[in-house]
């Protein structure tokens, strides 16, 4: 179920494997929705973040799925036991999973939560699936192949849109509902004409990938499993997900910590938002 050109970055997942993975992720989403529709318990993890039975249900389903499709490839999930960096750093290729991105949104029943599966090769997210169960939509992308949106059995290719002239059309900026609000406000006040849209989870990155939004700056904390799958989709769609400080692409598995720096997802780079980003970072120091 994997490519013979397994050493070629982005070519590891075959079309047949891609379809099997999509079906498996969407099936896990159905199991999550069954829990969403009824009362469920919420527990607190050691880092004070919430976890529900839906997180664990999706975790087991996705880990089992990946073990069946690519049994030789390690899997790192948010709900897995911690893997020491001394071990992780030897992984040339592995799966990075967030079984339920947006657990707080799930608990609030806002609908803005996703199941995320990413393939990481040499630190680069090369393949990703983001499934939004309440919407019945999956976004997926593969480096060198393209990016797609699937809904109601219909699949269409997607791509980022050129950044519009703000004199005629406002830039569409995605924003977090609860993190990094002060830095976000500083960034926004330095932009030309724009419209802010707040959504939860990795949906924000997917909207950039499909051309429904132009920018998504993130100043609050995220982990690599929060972003890797959607980063693969954005990149495959022609956009970029960049470290906000260096403006270099985000990379995974480069440090003991799995926390991301502040970042920005964009369909197109532009000196006006780059300058606004740099100034808002300095102001926040």
Backbone torsions as a table, in degrees:
resi	resn	phi	psi	omega
1	UNK	NA	8.5	178.2
2	UNK	-123.4	165.4	-174.4
3	UNK	-74.2	146.9	172.9
4	UNK	-66.6	-27.5	177.8
5	UNK	-87.2	53.5	-172.5
6	UNK	-66.0	-19.5	179.2
7	UNK	-83.9	-9.7	-178.4
8	UNK	-87.4	119.2	-175.4
9	UNK	-59.8	129.8	178.7
10	UNK	90.5	-8.9	-176.6
11	UNK	-104.6	8.0	-171.9
12	UNK	-71.3	-38.1	-176.2
13	UNK	-92.3	119.9	178.6
14	UNK	-78.2	163.0	175.4
15	UNK	-56.5	-38.4	179.2
16	UNK	-65.6	-42.5	178.1
17	UNK	-65.7	-37.3	179.4
18	UNK	-60.6	-44.0	179.1
19	UNK	-65.7	-38.9	179.2
20	UNK	-65.8	-40.4	179.0
21	UNK	-66.6	-43.2	178.1
22	UNK	-59.3	-46.3	180.0
23	UNK	-61.8	-39.3	-179.9
24	UNK	-68.7	-40.4	178.1
25	UNK	-66.2	-41.6	179.8
26	UNK	-67.4	-34.2	175.3
27	UNK	-65.7	-39.5	175.4
28	UNK	-62.9	-35.6	176.5
29	UNK	-64.0	-36.0	176.7
30	UNK	-64.6	-39.2	177.7
31	UNK	-65.8	-37.9	177.0
32	UNK	-63.9	-40.9	-179.3
33	UNK	-66.1	-32.1	177.2
34	UNK	-62.7	-36.8	176.8
35	UNK	-73.4	-39.4	-179.0
36	UNK	-58.4	-33.3	-174.4
37	UNK	-82.7	-3.8	-178.9
38	UNK	-130.0	168.6	175.8
39	UNK	-61.1	143.7	178.7
40	UNK	-145.6	154.6	179.6
41	UNK	-86.0	150.5	176.1
42	UNK	-121.2	128.1	176.3
43	UNK	-114.9	169.3	-179.4
44	UNK	-117.7	129.6	179.4
45	UNK	-81.3	175.7	-176.8
46	UNK	-61.5	-27.8	179.9
47	UNK	-91.0	14.1	178.4
48	UNK	72.7	7.6	175.8
49	UNK	-86.5	150.6	-177.5
50	UNK	-80.2	154.9	173.9
51	UNK	-143.5	141.5	179.6
52	UNK	-122.7	172.5	177.4
53	UNK	-65.7	-22.4	177.4
54	UNK	-67.2	-40.2	175.9
55	UNK	-56.3	-46.7	-175.4
56	UNK	-73.6	-36.2	176.5
57	UNK	-61.3	-48.3	179.9
58	UNK	-65.6	-39.1	178.1
59	UNK	-55.4	-53.2	-177.1
60	UNK	-64.6	-40.0	-179.7
61	UNK	-64.4	-43.0	-176.8
62	UNK	-74.1	-39.6	177.1
63	UNK	-63.1	-41.7	177.7
64	UNK	-63.5	-43.1	179.3
65	UNK	-58.6	-49.9	-177.9
66	UNK	-66.3	-34.7	176.9
67	UNK	-64.9	-32.2	178.3
68	UNK	-75.9	-40.9	-174.8
69	UNK	-78.9	-42.2	-178.9
70	UNK	-134.9	75.7	-172.8
71	UNK	-62.1	-21.3	-177.1
72	UNK	-90.3	-3.6	-174.8
73	UNK	-100.1	126.4	179.3
74	UNK	-62.9	154.0	178.4
75	UNK	-124.5	128.2	174.4
76	UNK	-117.7	116.0	180.0
77	UNK	-115.7	153.7	176.1
78	UNK	-57.6	-30.8	-178.1
79	UNK	-96.3	9.9	175.2
80	UNK	-79.2	165.4	166.7
81	UNK	-63.7	146.6	179.5
82	UNK	-60.2	138.0	177.2
83	UNK	-109.2	122.2	-178.1
84	UNK	-58.7	146.9	179.9
85	UNK	-62.0	-31.7	178.0
86	UNK	-58.6	-30.3	175.9
87	UNK	-84.2	-47.8	-176.3
88	UNK	-60.8	-35.8	-175.1
89	UNK	-65.5	-16.2	178.4
90	UNK	-86.2	-6.9	-177.3
91	UNK	-81.0	114.1	174.1
92	UNK	-78.2	-30.0	-177.9
93	UNK	-143.8	132.8	176.9
94	UNK	-158.7	162.1	174.9
95	UNK	-93.4	135.9	177.7
96	UNK	-119.7	122.5	-168.2
97	UNK	-126.3	132.0	164.2
98	UNK	-113.6	102.1	-173.8
99	UNK	-60.8	-32.5	179.4
100	UNK	-148.4	94.0	177.7
101	UNK	-84.8	119.8	-175.7
102	UNK	100.5	41.5	180.0
103	UNK	-58.9	-38.1	178.8
104	UNK	-64.1	-37.4	176.5
105	UNK	-67.0	-37.4	176.7
106	UNK	-60.6	-45.5	-179.3
107	UNK	-64.5	-38.4	178.2
108	UNK	-77.3	-8.9	-176.3
109	UNK	56.9	43.2	176.3
110	UNK	-82.4	-19.5	-178.5
111	UNK	91.2	-13.3	-176.2
112	UNK	-88.2	71.5	175.1
113	UNK	-141.4	156.8	-174.0
114	UNK	-142.1	161.3	169.4
115	UNK	-106.7	128.6	-172.4
116	UNK	-123.4	128.8	176.7
117	UNK	-132.0	126.1	-178.9
118	UNK	-131.5	142.4	170.0
119	UNK	-98.6	126.4	179.8
120	UNK	-109.0	127.6	177.0
121	UNK	-127.6	118.2	-177.6
122	UNK	51.9	40.1	177.4
123	UNK	83.8	-3.5	-176.5
124	UNK	-105.3	127.0	172.1
125	UNK	-70.7	109.6	-174.1
126	UNK	-104.1	-16.1	178.8
127	UNK	-149.2	138.1	-179.4
128	UNK	-151.8	146.8	172.7
129	UNK	-125.7	129.6	173.1
130	UNK	-123.0	118.2	-178.3
131	UNK	-116.2	127.6	178.4
132	UNK	-107.3	98.6	-172.7
133	UNK	-61.3	-39.3	-177.2
134	UNK	-68.8	-26.7	178.9
135	UNK	-89.3	-19.8	-174.0
136	UNK	68.2	32.5	-176.0
137	UNK	-124.2	139.5	171.8
138	UNK	-123.2	135.4	169.9
139	UNK	-109.9	137.5	177.0
140	UNK	-147.7	152.1	-177.2
141	UNK	-152.9	152.7	-179.1
142	UNK	-140.6	126.6	-178.0
143	UNK	-54.2	127.1	179.2
144	UNK	83.5	-8.0	-178.0
145	UNK	-112.4	-38.8	-178.7
146	UNK	130.4	-176.4	-179.7
147	UNK	-134.8	151.5	-173.3
148	UNK	-143.5	159.9	173.3
149	UNK	-124.4	128.1	-179.5
150	UNK	-119.1	129.7	179.9
151	UNK	-150.0	132.3	178.2
152	UNK	52.7	38.9	177.1
153	UNK	80.8	-4.9	180.0
154	UNK	-102.1	131.9	179.8
155	UNK	-117.2	131.7	176.9
156	UNK	-133.1	147.4	177.0
157	UNK	-70.1	144.4	177.9
158	UNK	-127.0	161.7	176.2
159	UNK	-159.1	157.2	177.2
160	UNK	-67.7	160.1	179.5
161	UNK	-105.2	152.6	173.8
162	UNK	-60.1	143.3	179.0
163	UNK	-65.8	122.1	-175.5
164	UNK	-73.9	161.9	172.9
165	UNK	-71.9	116.1	-175.8
166	UNK	-66.0	-10.8	175.3
167	UNK	-71.1	-20.2	-177.0
168	UNK	-119.1	-25.8	-179.4
169	UNK	-148.2	129.4	-178.8
170	UNK	-65.5	142.8	170.7
171	UNK	-68.4	137.2	178.2
172	UNK	-95.0	116.6	-175.6
173	UNK	-115.0	124.6	175.6
174	UNK	-85.3	144.0	-179.9
175	UNK	-139.2	151.2	175.3
176	UNK	-71.3	149.8	177.3
177	UNK	-81.5	-17.4	-168.9
178	UNK	-145.0	-1.1	-174.3
179	UNK	-128.4	140.2	173.8
180	UNK	62.9	34.2	-171.8
181	UNK	-68.4	-35.6	-179.5
182	UNK	-66.2	-46.6	178.8
183	UNK	-65.8	-36.4	177.5
184	UNK	-62.9	-43.7	178.9
185	UNK	-61.1	-40.5	178.5
186	UNK	-63.3	-41.5	178.6
187	UNK	-63.8	-46.9	-175.2
188	UNK	-64.3	-37.4	-176.9
189	UNK	-69.1	-13.5	179.0
190	UNK	-96.8	-4.2	-179.3
191	UNK	-86.5	156.9	166.6
192	UNK	-70.4	-167.9	-174.0
193	UNK	-51.5	128.1	-175.8
194	UNK	-151.4	164.3	174.9
195	UNK	-130.1	129.9	-178.5
196	UNK	-95.7	133.5	175.5
197	UNK	-125.1	126.9	-179.8
198	UNK	-102.3	126.5	174.8
199	UNK	-139.7	166.3	179.7
200	UNK	-100.9	166.9	172.6
201	UNK	55.9	-160.4	-176.0
202	UNK	-78.3	4.6	173.7
203	UNK	-55.2	-33.0	-176.4
204	UNK	-62.7	-41.8	177.9
205	UNK	-67.2	-39.5	-178.7
206	UNK	-65.0	-34.3	178.5
207	UNK	-68.6	-32.0	171.8
208	UNK	-66.4	-43.1	-177.4
209	UNK	-61.2	-37.6	-176.4
210	UNK	-89.9	2.2	177.5
211	UNK	84.3	11.1	177.0
212	UNK	-85.3	-12.5	177.9
213	UNK	-143.9	161.5	-176.4
214	UNK	-105.7	-37.9	-174.4
215	UNK	-139.5	146.0	169.3
216	UNK	-139.1	95.6	175.1
217	UNK	-85.6	136.8	179.8
218	UNK	-126.2	115.0	-178.7
219	UNK	-104.9	-20.7	179.4
220	UNK	-83.7	173.3	-174.6
221	UNK	-69.9	138.8	170.2
222	UNK	-141.9	161.4	174.0
223	UNK	-111.3	165.3	-175.5
224	UNK	-60.1	-35.1	-179.7
225	UNK	-71.2	-18.2	176.3
226	UNK	-70.1	-29.5	-166.5
227	UNK	-118.4	-21.5	-167.4
228	UNK	-61.8	-45.7	-177.4
229	UNK	-62.8	-47.1	-179.7
230	UNK	-68.9	-31.4	175.1
231	UNK	-61.5	-41.3	177.4
232	UNK	-60.5	-39.7	179.6
233	UNK	-66.7	-46.6	179.9
234	UNK	-60.2	-46.0	-178.1
235	UNK	-64.8	-44.5	179.3
236	UNK	-64.2	-25.7	179.4
237	UNK	-85.4	-0.3	177.3
238	UNK	101.6	3.3	179.2
239	UNK	-100.8	-166.3	-179.2
240	UNK	-142.2	150.7	170.6
241	UNK	-123.2	113.3	-166.4
242	UNK	-119.3	142.0	167.9
243	UNK	-56.8	126.1	-174.9
244	UNK	-64.7	-27.3	-179.2
245	UNK	-82.1	-47.7	-175.6
246	UNK	-94.7	-16.4	-173.2
247	UNK	56.4	32.9	171.2
248	UNK	-106.2	153.8	-177.6
249	UNK	-57.8	141.0	173.7
250	UNK	-60.5	142.4	176.5
251	UNK	-127.1	152.7	-179.1
252	UNK	-107.8	155.2	170.4
253	UNK	61.2	39.1	179.2
254	UNK	-104.8	-8.4	-175.4
255	UNK	-144.2	167.8	175.0
256	UNK	-62.6	-40.5	178.4
257	UNK	-77.9	144.6	175.6
258	UNK	-99.4	10.4	178.1
259	UNK	-77.0	140.6	174.8
260	UNK	-84.6	154.9	164.9
261	UNK	-75.9	174.4	168.8
262	UNK	-57.4	145.7	-176.9
263	UNK	-146.3	170.7	173.5
264	UNK	-139.1	134.7	172.0
265	UNK	-101.0	136.9	-176.2
266	UNK	-145.3	151.2	170.4
267	UNK	-83.6	-30.5	-177.4
268	UNK	-152.9	139.2	177.7
269	UNK	-80.1	151.3	-178.5
270	UNK	-156.4	135.9	-177.8
271	UNK	-62.3	-23.1	-178.7
272	UNK	-70.5	-45.5	178.4
273	UNK	-78.1	-27.9	176.3
274	UNK	-64.2	-41.1	178.2
275	UNK	-66.9	-42.8	178.1
276	UNK	-61.3	-39.3	179.6
277	UNK	-66.0	-46.1	-179.6
278	UNK	-61.7	-42.3	-178.7
279	UNK	-69.0	-36.7	179.5
280	UNK	-70.6	-32.0	176.2
281	UNK	-68.0	-42.4	178.7
282	UNK	-63.6	-42.6	-179.3
283	UNK	-63.3	-32.1	-178.2
284	UNK	-79.4	-14.4	179.9
285	UNK	-71.2	NA	NA
